[in-house]
């Protein structure tokens, strides 16, 4: 599976590392599978796309559907953050598009930021140290 997930309960952070081909099906499976766990409700999220070699999403409409799905899974009343590490131009552009779509979703409680480096992403999340390697 090209999305490796690590849950850091001490830091209340879900770290997802995407490797190889980022596919539509696996992206939606990750959202539905990981974020349906009530044990991580209210956690922040770090998505590391550094090792992505290809992105296979059929259309921007799917990014909008993903934004709607993820917003529908937000914990009411809890403000959380999602940082996307996207050093490649295509991944960065997709991340920014997702960020805008997520902000426009009614009921969205998660602030999204897209960054070129892990250091910037961790700062946005208010965390110190390397993501998932403490």
C-alpha positions as CSV (number, residue, x, y, z in Angstrom):
1,X,0.0,0.0,0.0
2,X,1.5,3.3,-1.0
3,X,0.1,5.2,2.1
4,X,1.8,4.3,5.3
5,X,0.1,5.5,8.4
6,X,1.5,6.1,11.8
7,X,-0.6,7.4,14.7
8,X,1.3,9.3,17.3
9,X,-1.1,9.3,20.3
10,X,1.4,11.2,22.5
11,X,1.4,14.1,20.0
12,X,-2.2,13.6,18.8
13,X,-0.9,13.4,15.3
14,X,-1.7,11.2,12.3
15,X,1.2,10.9,9.9
16,X,0.5,9.5,6.4
17,X,3.3,9.0,4.0
18,X,2.4,8.5,0.4
19,X,4.8,6.5,-1.8
20,X,4.9,5.8,-5.5
21,X,1.6,6.3,-7.3
22,X,-1.0,8.3,-5.4
23,X,-4.3,6.7,-6.6
24,X,-7.8,7.9,-6.3
25,X,-9.1,4.7,-4.6
26,X,-6.3,4.5,-2.0
27,X,-6.7,8.2,-1.1
28,X,-10.4,7.8,-0.5
29,X,-9.8,4.4,1.4
30,X,-7.3,6.2,3.6
31,X,-9.8,9.0,4.4
32,X,-12.6,6.6,5.2
33,X,-10.5,4.0,7.0
34,X,-8.2,6.0,9.2
35,X,-10.5,8.9,10.0
36,X,-13.5,6.7,11.0
37,X,-11.6,5.6,14.1
38,X,-13.0,7.5,17.1
39,X,-9.7,7.1,19.0
40,X,-8.1,9.8,16.8
41,X,-11.0,12.3,16.6
42,X,-9.6,15.7,17.1
43,X,-6.0,14.8,16.1
44,X,-4.0,16.8,13.6
45,X,-2.8,15.3,10.4
46,X,0.4,15.4,8.4
47,X,0.4,14.1,4.9
48,X,3.9,13.6,3.5
49,X,3.9,13.5,-0.3
50,X,7.7,13.7,-0.7
51,X,8.0,10.1,-2.1
52,X,5.1,10.5,-4.6
53,X,6.2,9.6,-8.1
54,X,2.8,10.0,-9.9
55,X,-0.6,11.3,-9.0
56,X,-3.6,9.5,-10.5
57,X,-6.8,11.4,-9.7
58,X,-9.3,11.4,-12.5
59,X,-10.4,15.1,-12.1
60,X,-10.5,18.1,-9.9
61,X,-14.1,17.1,-9.1
62,X,-12.7,14.1,-7.1
63,X,-10.6,16.5,-5.1
64,X,-13.8,18.4,-4.3
65,X,-15.5,15.1,-3.3
66,X,-12.5,14.3,-1.0
67,X,-12.7,17.7,0.6
68,X,-16.4,17.2,1.2
69,X,-15.9,13.7,2.6
70,X,-13.1,14.8,4.9
71,X,-15.0,17.8,6.1
72,X,-18.0,15.6,6.9
73,X,-15.7,13.5,9.2
74,X,-14.5,16.5,11.2
75,X,-15.2,16.5,14.9
76,X,-17.8,19.2,15.6
77,X,-16.4,22.0,17.8
78,X,-12.8,20.9,17.4
79,X,-10.3,23.0,15.5
80,X,-7.6,20.8,14.0
81,X,-4.9,21.2,11.4
82,X,-3.7,19.3,8.4
83,X,-0.2,19.9,6.9
84,X,0.7,18.6,3.5
85,X,4.4,18.3,2.6
86,X,4.6,18.6,-1.2
87,X,8.0,19.4,-2.6
88,X,7.0,18.6,-6.2
89,X,5.1,21.2,-8.2
90,X,2.2,18.9,-9.2
91,X,1.7,17.7,-5.6
92,X,2.0,21.2,-4.3
93,X,-0.6,22.5,-6.8
94,X,-3.0,19.6,-5.9
95,X,-2.5,20.3,-2.2
96,X,-3.3,24.0,-2.6
97,X,-6.4,23.1,-4.6
98,X,-7.5,20.7,-1.8
99,X,-6.8,23.5,0.7
100,X,-9.1,25.9,-1.0
101,X,-11.9,23.3,-1.5
102,X,-11.6,22.2,2.1
103,X,-12.0,25.8,3.3
104,X,-15.1,26.3,1.3
105,X,-16.8,23.2,2.7
106,X,-19.6,24.0,5.2
107,X,-18.8,22.7,8.6
108,X,-15.1,22.2,7.9
109,X,-13.2,22.4,11.2
110,X,-9.7,21.6,9.8
111,X,-7.2,24.3,8.7
112,X,-5.1,23.0,5.8
113,X,-1.6,24.2,4.9
114,X,0.6,23.1,2.1
115,X,4.4,23.3,2.5
116,X,7.6,22.4,0.6
117,X,9.4,21.1,3.7
118,X,8.8,19.0,6.8
119,X,10.1,21.8,9.0
120,X,7.5,24.3,7.7
121,X,4.7,21.7,8.1
122,X,5.7,20.8,11.6
123,X,5.8,24.5,12.5
124,X,2.3,25.0,11.1
125,X,1.2,22.1,13.3
126,X,2.8,23.5,16.3
127,X,5.0,20.4,16.8
128,X,8.8,20.1,17.2
129,X,11.0,17.4,15.8
130,X,10.8,15.3,12.7
131,X,7.3,14.0,11.8
132,X,6.7,10.6,13.1
133,X,10.3,10.0,14.1
134,X,10.5,11.1,17.7
